[in-house]
Amino acid sequence: MRIKNLKLKNYRNYSEECVEFGENLNVLFGKNAQGKTNCAEAVFYLCTGVSPRCKRDKQLIKHGEEYAELSATAQGRYGNMEIYAKIYENGREFRLNGSKITRSADILGNLFSVFFSPQELRLIQDGPDERRKFLNVSISQLSKPYFVALNRYNKVLEQRNNLLKNRDLTVVYDTLPVWDAQLCKYAAIVAYKRAEYIEMLAPLAKSSHSYLTDGAEALEISPEKKYKGSEAEIEKRLFDELSNNYDRDIRLGYTASGPHRDDIDISINGADAKTFASQGQTRTAALSVKLAEVEIFKTLSGEYPVLILDDVMSELDLPRRKKLITRTSGLQTLLTCTHTERVLYGMEANKIRIENGSVKR
């Protein structure tokens, strides 16, 4: 998959601009706070419908403007396509080849992208929320049934949690089984897909990590073992777990079991990465996970995603910079940096200089 060009209007610090991308390595360079990351973010937004940097779409609109527009022309295994988004203060619309996309699920699966920035260190360092977020964004791009099940699960979970706060315990005990039947149905899909994904991710991440560290470190990734087996087995196990813990959940006022509490175990040389990994080890581990994600996209979709590397080179030592650049050969990569000579090492690239929200040709 290749993004040919990106058009921006009133997006972040861009008034109106068109960026042309090459098929392989594209280096977006310039001083800090000029718009390099904004450009890379826009590509990811068109691929996924979400920003990796903010929760509210209205934050993407240039200050003082009423809307933002962004679009990209791309070439994939099924031909050319154009995806367009318009963002308003209180809404948005997407179009694919001119046709309006009415469901969020249909934004996904048209363009694929993997995004890495220094913030991705949270994947290793922070709590389970960050690791679940990673799984949700990645799997949703590849599986619409997962995306739909996840959204429905979250809605039912919210209803169940609201019920648990009800002081009429007769109503609570009578109604919980109804919500649980729905919750467990969607939970089983989510848990099964996550386990399936992690089973693919673990060996690929381990291989990437070994490559980047010259075999000096071993990265191990595994899911928690609570929800194993088929979807039907997971559904029954969780239903039983919820049924046996009504008193606990009522006392807590929320649902303490289910995929929304899941985590991933990540270790380096047998030690828990969150607790014991250095900053450099954490960065390499997170990058290895993202490189593994790239390979999963290729396996499951039949084509490589666009790889976005935002300000990653300044945080790596020289040998790992060179290995990373070599590893991305053959991928369309968008790499942001301040100085091209510090990242290319003789590699051919399409260089794009960005200054104050404009491409300087």
RALINZI-V214664 format. One record per residue. NEAR is the number of other C-alpha atoms within 10 Angstrom. Layout:
BEGIN
near:NEAR
near:NEAR
END
This chain:
BEGIN
near:23
near:23
near:23
near:16
near:16
near:23
near:20
near:22
near:20
near:21
near:28
near:19
near:20
near:22
near:15
near:15
near:16
near:16
near:15
near:15
near:21
near:17
near:16
near:19
near:23
near:20
near:25
near:26
near:23
near:21
near:14
near:13
near:13
near:19
near:24
near:29
near:22
near:20
near:24
near:20
near:20
near:25
near:26
near:22
near:17
near:24
near:23
near:24
near:21
near:16
near:19
near:17
near:13
near:10
near:10
near:11
near:18
near:20
near:17
near:24
near:22
near:17
near:13
near:7
near:13
near:12
near:20
near:25
near:21
near:23
near:22
near:23
near:17
near:18
near:14
near:17
near:10
near:7
near:8
near:14
near:16
near:19
near:23
near:21
near:22
near:17
near:21
near:18
near:15
near:9
near:10
near:15
near:15
near:23
near:16
near:16
near:12
near:11
near:10
near:13
near:17
near:11
near:10
near:14
near:19
near:15
near:21
near:20
near:16
near:18
near:24
near:26
near:24
near:22
near:23
near:20
near:19
near:16
near:13
near:21
near:19
near:17
near:24
near:25
near:19
near:13
near:13
near:18
near:15
near:17
near:19
near:19
near:12
near:15
near:17
near:17
near:17
near:22
near:21
near:20
near:25
near:18
near:15
near:17
near:15
near:23
near:21
near:16
near:19
near:20
near:14
near:17
near:24
near:16
near:12
near:17
near:22
near:14
near:14
near:23
near:18
near:14
near:21
near:25
near:16
near:13
near:10
near:10
near:13
near:9
near:12
near:18
near:16
near:9
near:14
near:18
near:16
near:11
near:14
near:20
near:15
near:16
near:24
near:27
near:20
near:23
near:29
near:27
near:23
near:25
near:27
near:21
near:19
near:20
near:19
near:11
near:17
near:17
near:14
near:16
near:22
near:19
near:15
near:22
near:26
near:21
near:17
near:24
near:27
near:18
near:17
near:21
near:16
near:12
near:12
near:10
near:17
near:18
near:25
near:20
near:18
near:15
near:20
near:12
near:10
near:14
near:21
near:15
near:14
near:12
near:20
near:13
near:14
near:21
near:25
near:15
near:18
near:23
near:21
near:13
near:14
near:21
near:15
near:11
near:14
near:18
near:13
near:13
near:19
near:20
near:11
near:13
near:16
near:17
near:20
near:17
near:15
near:21
near:23
near:18
near:11
near:18
near:17
near:19
near:15
near:19
near:20
near:20
near:12
near:11
near:14
near:14
near:20
near:18
near:11
near:13
near:18
near:11
near:12
near:12
near:18
near:21
near:23
near:22
near:31
near:23
near:26
near:24
near:24
near:25
near:24
near:21
near:26
near:25
near:19
near:22
near:20
near:14
near:12
near:11
near:15
near:13
near:18
near:22
near:26
near:24
near:25
near:24
near:22
near:22
near:19
near:20
near:22
near:15
near:14
near:15
near:10
near:14
near:11
near:17
near:20
near:17
near:14
near:21
near:17
near:12
near:14
near:15
near:12
near:11
near:18
near:22
near:26
near:24
near:25
near:28
near:23
near:19
near:15
near:18
near:10
near:12
near:21
near:16
near:12
near:7
near:12
near:10
near:15
near:15
near:16
near:20
near:21
near:23
near:16
near:16
near:20
near:18
near:20
near:10
near:7
END
